[in-house]
Amino acid sequence: MIFRLSDVFQKEKARKYGFEGLGNSSSKKMERQLAILKAAEVAHSTSVETAKVLSRLQTRPIFWL
């Protein structure tokens, strides 16, 4: 079953305000989906940081000795 992003964000809001565990029977699936989204967010931020470092390396002058 695929969850809508709004469902996942609602679950995250519920956790933030202390209503975790009051969901329906699919709460385990929702937890897994949220974990996947968080992992994707970390992977995206890592790739953005890598791109920044690579662009800095490309713009610096290289002096041959």
Secondary structure as GFF3:
##gff-version 3
##sequence-region A 1 65
A	DSSP	alpha_helix	5	16	.	.	.	ID=ss1
A	DSSP	alpha_helix	27	59	.	.	.	ID=ss2
###
